[in-house]
Amino acid sequence: MKKILLFINLIVFSSFNIYAQTASTTSIAKSLGLFVFPSDGQDQATLDADEMACYKWAIEQTGYDPMNPTKVEAKQADTSADGSMVVGAAGGAAAGAAIGAIAGDAGKGAAIGSVVGGLKGRRAKVYGDAAEQAHNNEAAAQQEKALKENFNKAFTACMSGKGYTVQ
């Protein structure tokens, strides 16, 4: 019984050891989506040290750290009331009064027109706010992308300067 348990433990621990040995380490360049070739015959230890030095240098140059990226917040659209409902109601009341005068009851026409105009003004405000927020979100995403691309340029320049081919 002891031999069987010992054998099972041996198999389990050896499989963990094999897995640990096959787990590859990810380089900084790979995490950035870049491929680095040591054109001057640098060994792996030199490559790792140069990647770390260039990573730190690129952070200093750009102020951006891709491992801890700065979250660019989109400007929030102003969703507070701005009078568009009142303006819409006034326009609707005027149009409704004119139509109501032709039909014989200007007051009723103005009341109906003000409600319809107010709703139309409010709907236009909500649509405009949503469009503004979508634009702000897109601008923030573009800014984040530009920060990452700028960092990659700095990292690539440093690695190229140290004798590596970077793609």
C-alpha positions in Angstrom: 0.0 0.0 0.0 2.8 2.4 0.9 4.6 1.6 -2.4 1.4 2.4 -4.3 1.0 5.8 -2.6 4.6 6.6 -3.0 4.4 5.7 -6.7 1.3 7.9 -7.2 3.0 10.8 -5.4 6.0 10.4 -7.6 3.9 10.6 -10.7 1.9 13.6 -9.5 5.0 15.6 -8.5 6.9 14.7 -11.6 4.0 15.8 -13.8 4.0 19.2 -12.0 7.7 19.5 -12.5 7.5 18.8 -16.3 4.7 21.4 -16.6 6.7 24.0 -14.7 9.7 23.3 -17.0 7.6 23.7 -20.2 5.9 26.8 -19.1 7.5 29.5 -21.2 8.3 33.0 -19.9 6.8 35.8 -21.9 9.2 38.5 -22.8 8.4 42.2 -22.6 8.5 42.5 -26.4 6.1 39.7 -26.9 3.6 41.2 -24.4 3.8 44.4 -26.6 3.1 42.4 -29.7 6.7 42.9 -31.0 9.3 40.4 -32.3 12.9 40.9 -31.4 15.8 39.2 -33.1 19.4 39.5 -31.7 21.3 40.6 -34.8 24.6 41.0 -32.9 24.5 37.5 -31.4 23.3 38.5 -28.0 22.4 35.7 -25.6 19.1 35.3 -23.8 20.3 36.9 -20.6 21.6 40.0 -22.5 18.2 40.1 -24.4 16.3 40.0 -21.1 18.5 42.7 -19.5 18.2 44.9 -22.6 14.4 44.5 -22.8 14.1 45.6 -19.1 16.4 48.6 -19.7 14.5 49.7 -22.8 11.2 49.1 -21.0 12.2 51.5 -18.2 13.6 54.0 -20.7 10.4 54.0 -22.8 8.4 54.7 -19.6 10.7 57.6 -18.8 10.3 59.0 -22.3 6.6 58.6 -22.7 5.2 58.6 -19.2 3.2 55.5 -20.1 3.5 52.0 -18.6 1.8 49.3 -20.6 1.9 46.9 -17.7 0.0 49.5 -15.5 -1.7 51.6 -18.2 -3.2 55.0 -17.4 -6.9 54.8 -17.9 -8.0 57.7 -20.1 -11.4 58.8 -18.9 -13.9 60.0 -21.4 -15.4 63.4 -20.7 -19.0 62.9 -19.5 -21.6 64.6 -21.7 -23.7 67.2 -19.9 -27.1 65.6 -19.4 -28.6 68.4 -17.3 -31.6 70.3 -18.6 -30.7 73.0 -21.0 -34.0 74.5 -21.9 -34.5 72.4 -25.1 -37.8 71.1 -23.8 -39.0 74.7 -23.1 -37.9 75.9 -26.5 -39.6 72.9 -28.1 -42.8 73.5 -26.1 -42.8 77.2 -27.1 -42.3 76.4 -30.8 -45.0 73.6 -30.6 -47.4 76.0 -28.9 -47.0 78.6 -31.6 -47.5 76.1 -34.3 -50.4 74.5 -32.4 -52.1 77.8 -31.9 -51.8 78.6 -35.6 -53.3 75.3 -36.6 -55.9 75.5 -33.8 -57.0 79.0 -35.0 -57.7 77.5 -38.4 -59.6 74.6 -36.8 -61.5 77.0 -34.5 -59.8 76.5 -31.1 -56.4 78.2 -30.8 -56.0 77.4 -27.0 -56.5 73.7 -27.5 -54.1 73.7 -30.5 -51.5 75.6 -28.5 -51.8 73.1 -25.5 -51.4 70.1 -27.8 -48.6 71.8 -29.7 -46.7 72.6 -26.5 -46.8 69.0 -25.3 -45.6 67.6 -28.7 -43.0 70.3 -29.1 -41.7 69.7 -25.5 -41.4 66.0 -26.1 -39.6 66.6 -29.4 -37.2 69.1 -27.7 -36.4 66.6 -25.0 -35.9 63.8 -27.4 -33.4 65.9 -29.4 -31.5 66.7 -26.2 -31.2 63.1 -25.2 -30.1 62.1 -28.7 -27.5 64.9 -28.8 -26.2 63.9 -25.3 -25.8 60.3 -26.5 -24.0 61.3 -29.6 -21.7 63.6 -27.6 -20.9 60.8 -25.2 -20.2 58.3 -28.0 -17.8 60.9 -29.5 -16.1 61.4 -26.1 -15.7 57.7 -25.6 -14.1 57.3 -29.1 -11.7 60.2 -28.4 -10.6 58.5 -25.1 -10.1 55.2 -26.9 -8.0 56.9 -29.6 -5.9 58.6 -26.9 -5.2 55.3 -25.1 -4.2 53.7 -28.5 -1.8 56.7 -29.2 -0.2 56.3 -25.8 0.5 52.6 -26.4 1.8 53.2 -29.9 4.1 56.0 -28.7 5.5 53.6 -26.0 6.1 50.9 -28.6 8.0 53.4 -30.8 10.2 54.3 -27.9 10.8 50.7 -26.9 11.6 49.7 -30.5 14.0 52.7 -30.9 15.9 51.6 -27.8 16.1 47.9 -28.8 17.2 48.9 -32.3 19.9 51.1 -30.7 21.1 48.1 -28.7 21.6 46.1 -31.9 18.3 44.1 -32.2 16.0 43.8 -35.2 12.5 44.6 -34.0 9.3 44.1 -36.0 
